[in-house]
Every structure is written in C-alpha cells, then in structure tokens.
C-alpha cells in the first residue's frame, strides 16, 4: 500500500468506513479461485481483479463461442475459439497488472481438483453442470474451504456461502439442500432452458461481493443462507439453511475416496433404476451369485435369517468397499433410505463395474410382503 | 406458498394458497394430488424461510417455499 499507484487505484474503496488500508491489505493477501470463466465467472473475475484480490485462479477448459457473448461480457468476437482461462487471464492482467492471475486451462477432475483448490482461501463456483458442482462441493468439505455458490436458470438466480468454518452454526454444504445430484434429464441446463444474459451478471457480481465481505470481514455475508432473486419481478427471497449430519456420509471422507468418485456417472441419466422391489429381489435371490449387505447398525432389528448376508454398517460402507467381490450386490436397511445412499456411494467407487441395487422399502417392506403372500 | 424456478412450469403459478393443511407432509401430498408431475420433481422445502427436511407443523399464515435445484452458470 506504500506504492502511490496502488493507493490511487484502490482509493475509492479504501476511504470506505471500516474498509481502510487494512481491508485493502487483506484483499491483496487473499487467494480466490474462480471455477468456470463463463456467465457467473466473468463478472466475478472482473470485480475481484479490479478490487485487488492478490491472487486469482481461473479454471476453465472451454473455448469462447459466439453464443457465450450475450452473457460472458469479458470476451470479444476476436476471442472466439480461444481458451477462456487464458483469455480471461490476459484481459484481467490488462485491467490490473499488479495482481497475480493463474489460469488453469484444464478440466476440473477428481485427479486435479484437490490439488488446485488447496492453493486458495476461497472458492467461487461458477460452473454450469451438477457433476462439477457436486465435485467442488465435496472437495471444499474435504479441504475445509469456504465455497461461494451461485447458480442461474432462466430468470432465477441463487447465491449462498457453504462450508464456512468458524461461524456459530454447523457449516452447511450443497448436499444439505440436495443430497443426491439430479440425473441429467431431471433438470434442464442453460443450453436447454435458456438464461437472460444479465442474470449471471447480477449473480456473479453478488458472488464477488460475498468474497470481498468474507475477506475483509465487512457486513453480514450469506453464510448458511440461500439468497434467491427473480429477474422478472425483482423478488428476493432468503432462506436459512440447516446442516443435515446424515448427508455427510455421502461425501468422500478423504483424498483417496474422492479420487475414486465418478461424478459424471452420478449425474448421468441411468437407464435402469437401481431400486428393486421385493419381487425382483426374490428373483435375484433365486438366481444366486449375489452378495447381500445389511447396512443397518449392528443392534437394529428385525433380524434377518431368511437369506445369507453380511452386515456393513452405513458408516463403514466406503472403507469396506474392497471387500465386496460379487458383480451383483443388493444392499438393504430398515426402510430403503440408507441403502439407497449406500448404493450412490458405492456407485461412485465402482462406476459401472458392478450392478448395485437397493431394496426398496427396506427389510420391513420385504418381510411384510412375505407375510401377506 | 411460493414456487420457484421451473417448478412453476408444473404448478403454473409462482404463488399458491392452500387451506386445511396442518403440516408439510399433508401439504406435499395434496400438491402431488393436484400436480402429479411434482412427484418426479426434486426440490427443497422451506417453512417461513427455514429449510426443513422432516415433517413440520404449519401455522396459520405460514409461508412454504418450494425451490428446485439448478446448475446454470
């Protein structure tokens, strides 16, 4: 801040009450990663660079196309076909050459996500698909990084701060809202549903604002709160979010488990449901060659003597994955909820190598079915 | 009730008033009866601006919000 240029550049925010040189110093020392240099990422990047965030990372493997320009306003016609990460980096460098900008012209994957995210203090999610969003969410939980989430669809936008440690409440993450990713065909994306260009501009700018508040300690950031905005009627609605300890089980518990996750698969539209009813289960039992696993706690009743199985309580399913040898596996619990989660968890590990089923309605329903028939 | 995002395609409105519903479970059951497509939809439920995952008693005048997930950026 001794530099005269630097003082002049940030003067209009430094004179703000409670901001001062101290606030500016915090921004200059901060490291923010923006994942996705698209509709949300562009405005966020522009304001973060302008505000003097000392280190900004940009992850995007995509190239600029003409239909991006209506909302990704940082790019020009001459950028079409060029790497977004590299172009955004060059443009931001022109805006503020005093900060460090690190482009990652690569796709975020389970192999590189943790090592990239680890290098930054705050993560901004500006991606456009559920697979990457769940991957970023889980990575931030594993690494204890605050995640500034933003999303848009048509005329609606959302912003929230997830996984902020050090607040009064237990940190909330995206899986507390939607534990399981929707399948591809359940929710339309921007390409299918459309989006008003100015909306990601508003939401991405909100994300930058929340980052600046988190870094400087100013105001009341959207920690554990979901802010929603409708661009047509200007209605704003804010929800308080609550952590759900059960959803923690869906998140890989460390680097090794994370790298084995298959987020694409979780979000791809499954042609066949993995939930099976009592009749289908009986068919599988008759055919044999299946492995059956009870994911209930050791003391839970009713006891099951009708067929061979072994018990792996839900909490140990992930760690015990190696012990599952058969190609067809049926998991059950009391009502079918936990076993469904277990299947999702194991699917991330085994991908399409195994056929994994969850007994719908649980063992209670299966026993009832047999008493009735 | 406040309906968000593409759930308005199912409910055809962004607000809705229901009477004689005592808790969120009966409210969702009633909605599904009226709008069967809701059965396949994913959403979070909030009562008076607090998200809820378990059945929650509704007071007179409670505002329930239905929000779908979306991923656009």
HADDOCK unambig.tbl for C-alpha pairs under 7 A between the chains (distance, minus, plus):
assign (segid A and resid 38 and name CA) (segid B and resid 73 and name CA) 6.58 0.50 0.50
assign (segid A and resid 39 and name CA) (segid B and resid 73 and name CA) 5.31 0.50 0.50
assign (segid A and resid 40 and name CA) (segid B and resid 73 and name CA) 5.34 0.50 0.50
assign (segid A and resid 126 and name CA) (segid B and resid 73 and name CA) 5.64 0.50 0.50
assign (segid A and resid 127 and name CA) (segid B and resid 73 and name CA) 5.40 0.50 0.50
assign (segid A and resid 128 and name CA) (segid B and resid 71 and name CA) 5.35 0.50 0.50
assign (segid A and resid 128 and name CA) (segid B and resid 72 and name CA) 4.44 0.50 0.50
assign (segid A and resid 128 and name CA) (segid B and resid 73 and name CA) 4.43 0.50 0.50
assign (segid A and resid 129 and name CA) (segid B and resid 71 and name CA) 5.25 0.50 0.50
assign (segid A and resid 129 and name CA) (segid B and resid 72 and name CA) 6.54 0.50 0.50
assign (segid A and resid 130 and name CA) (segid B and resid 71 and name CA) 5.80 0.50 0.50
assign (segid A and resid 151 and name CA) (segid B and resid 70 and name CA) 6.45 0.50 0.50
assign (segid A and resid 151 and name CA) (segid B and resid 71 and name CA) 5.40 0.50 0.50
assign (segid A and resid 151 and name CA) (segid B and resid 72 and name CA) 5.37 0.50 0.50
assign (segid A and resid 151 and name CA) (segid B and resid 73 and name CA) 5.62 0.50 0.50
assign (segid A and resid 152 and name CA) (segid B and resid 70 and name CA) 6.64 0.50 0.50
assign (segid A and resid 152 and name CA) (segid B and resid 71 and name CA) 6.52 0.50 0.50
assign (segid A and resid 152 and name CA) (segid B and resid 72 and name CA) 4.77 0.50 0.50
assign (segid A and resid 152 and name CA) (segid B and resid 73 and name CA) 5.79 0.50 0.50
assign (segid A and resid 153 and name CA) (segid B and resid 70 and name CA) 6.25 0.50 0.50
assign (segid A and resid 153 and name CA) (segid B and resid 72 and name CA) 5.45 0.50 0.50
assign (segid A and resid 156 and name CA) (segid B and resid 5 and name CA) 6.00 0.50 0.50
assign (segid A and resid 177 and name CA) (segid B and resid 44 and name CA) 6.41 0.50 0.50
assign (segid A and resid 187 and name CA) (segid B and resid 70 and name CA) 6.86 0.50 0.50
assign (segid A and resid 189 and name CA) (segid B and resid 71 and name CA) 6.60 0.50 0.50
assign (segid A and resid 189 and name CA) (segid B and resid 72 and name CA) 5.73 0.50 0.50
assign (segid A and resid 190 and name CA) (segid B and resid 72 and name CA) 5.25 0.50 0.50
assign (segid A and resid 200 and name CA) (segid B and resid 73 and name CA) 6.54 0.50 0.50
assign (segid A and resid 238 and name CA) (segid B and resid 49 and name CA) 6.58 0.50 0.50
assign (segid A and resid 239 and name CA) (segid B and resid 49 and name CA) 4.57 0.50 0.50
assign (segid A and resid 239 and name CA) (segid B and resid 50 and name CA) 5.52 0.50 0.50
assign (segid A and resid 239 and name CA) (segid B and resid 51 and name CA) 6.76 0.50 0.50
assign (segid A and resid 240 and name CA) (segid B and resid 49 and name CA) 6.10 0.50 0.50
assign (segid A and resid 240 and name CA) (segid B and resid 50 and name CA) 4.81 0.50 0.50
assign (segid A and resid 240 and name CA) (segid B and resid 51 and name CA) 6.38 0.50 0.50
assign (segid A and resid 241 and name CA) (segid B and resid 50 and name CA) 6.25 0.50 0.50
assign (segid A and resid 241 and name CA) (segid B and resid 51 and name CA) 5.53 0.50 0.50
assign (segid A and resid 242 and name CA) (segid B and resid 51 and name CA) 6.60 0.50 0.50
